[in-house]
Amino acid sequence: MDTSRYVELFLSESREHLGVLARSLLGIEQGGGAEPVEEAFRAAHTLKGMAAAMGYAEVANEAHALEDRLESIRSGQIAVDPALIDELLAVSDRLHAALERSTPEPEPSPRTPAQATDAEREAPPDGPSQGDELSGLLSDEDLPGIDAAVSPAARILIEPSAPLKAARATIICHAVEKLSRIVGCEPAAFDEAFDGNFRLVFPPDADVTSLDRAIREGGEVKAISWETAQRINRQAGPGRKSAPAKGSAIRQVRVDQAHLDSIADSVGELGILRAELANLAASDSPVERVSEEMARLIDDLGHAILGVRMIPVRQVFERFPRVVRDAARGSGKLVRLTLEGTDIQLDRAILEEIGDPLLHLLRNAVDHGIEAPDVRRAVGKPEQGSLTLRAFRERASVLIEVEDDGKGISRAAVVERARGEGLVAPGVEGLNDDELLRVLARPGFTTRALVSELSGRGVGLDVALSRVRALGGAATLWTEEGKGSRFQLRLPISLALAPALRVQAGGEDYVIPLNHVEEVVELGDAVGRQNGREVLQLRGQVVPLVRLGDALSCGGERGAERSAVIAGAGEGRTAIAVDRLIGREQMVVKRFEGPVGTLPYFAGVTLLGDGRPALVLDPTSVF
């Protein structure tokens, strides 16, 4: 059987089950009761069946070994302890490695021990089958006109919990073809509507006993009933497609992310053309009415594409409990990771990029933030440290926080090191949270001496935060010595058709993502000075003021600014003075790789409605 067409689907499904398996094994270690054991068993059993159906003997055997160990836990034959969890996780790692080593076009392997037990062991229900998108491959070249009244037929029902039902049915067909021709098949196609129930018709002289045994040895067969065929489907074997039956359930389909990105980019280009058309259309003309209708349809299409690209953050979050566990055991610490807000949805492109920064923050919290059990006990804390990874919505943004109850960051140690490197003035004795984060995120700031005194909070932080800024996001830090730290990442919900504010400074156009904008105000007489720098008096509050033309060195007349954009990050706010407010734009952010020496204030580039490029400002870098 040619399984090459199924490889991508198989790998995608298998990686999902490996994620479930890793989460369940950690749940077993934390005393989650019988549920994580059952969940892990089902994942291992499903992986075994999928691998066997695809012909990946190594993967099937590793999954079978893991399934046996989990069965021993289910039956109470072995007790759960950290050493056993280490063993199970090691087997899971071997299973993952075997999966990645699997060849794209494996040769069908001999029946493995895992397959031999499939008909004998009844697995717990595993919900809807995965991979029903697969199609059968049986040829119908030879359908003789035989007497249907005396033809034996087998009604076969595949286990409801079996994965890759279409592939399993195809394997059964190939197995029985070694013993007899198949002269009829219902349904005519193992397509996306295939539910595991099918009927095979054989010639009158077929050996029913041998065929019955071959079908059962195909694996994952729940029931077989033999009958006399009254009618034969002469149109097709299972190699041909047939129309789905009426009333078929709506199926989900898997779409390559590259296709979604391409569609989103095209919608963004349509939005730009729409804006250009609006600029060209005369008021109250037919072209203007067409432009308005086009704008509405493009907005609807953009929202639809955004919905398709959105996925829950759990798909990234759920890989971190294993990382935290390994880091904690390696450093001799006790740490419990809590995940919150895992149903919050985020653009897939952003979620994939944010994984590494979160991994860095979590590892630093375990390795250098949370204290050893004896140290925590001495200061009156529980021996087990608490680490929380949470996500929540706030206006047009998603906020992701990494919070620990460790020892926090020593501001005195940071100031001492920063003063030695000329990053703070000699007279500075303390840093607030924003200043502390800026110092920590300076490239190359962390040294070996700082690691021993500060717990290494700055290691790689510049790289992590640069990745966040490149996505149009921002980072904020709260920390208190002896109580812990919290990093907050503010991210746009999507990179596709993000709303932005278009401004002008020094004759150049720039756009500011609206997820950073709190409000826009007129400067007027509200500008003053405090501690040697300009500030804006805003409803009784003092807000630092940055003149965009000066920050970007883009020329223009100083004092020509008439408006200010109030941008926020965490609890801090800054007023960015601009020459002109142009209006709101729908932008599609593209990566911006500026030449050497480019100011580090830009998160990307976009195209304006008139077709000209404009740089996307990162307000947190500006202030």
Helices and strands as residue ranges (DSSP letters): G 4-6, H 7-29, H 34-54, H 57-74, H 82-101, H 113-118, G 148-150, E 151-158, H 165-177, E 184-186, E 197-201, H 208-217, E 221-229, H 257-280, H 286-309, E 310-312, H 314-317, H 320-330, E 334-340, E 345-347, H 348-364, I 365-369, H 373-378, E 384-394, E 397-404, H 411-420, H 433-440, H 448-454, H 461-470, E 474-480, E 484-492, E 498-505, E 508-513, G 514-516, E 517-522, E 527-530, E 533-538, E 541-547, H 548-552, E 563-569, E 572-578, E 580-587, E 602-607, E 613-617, H 619-622
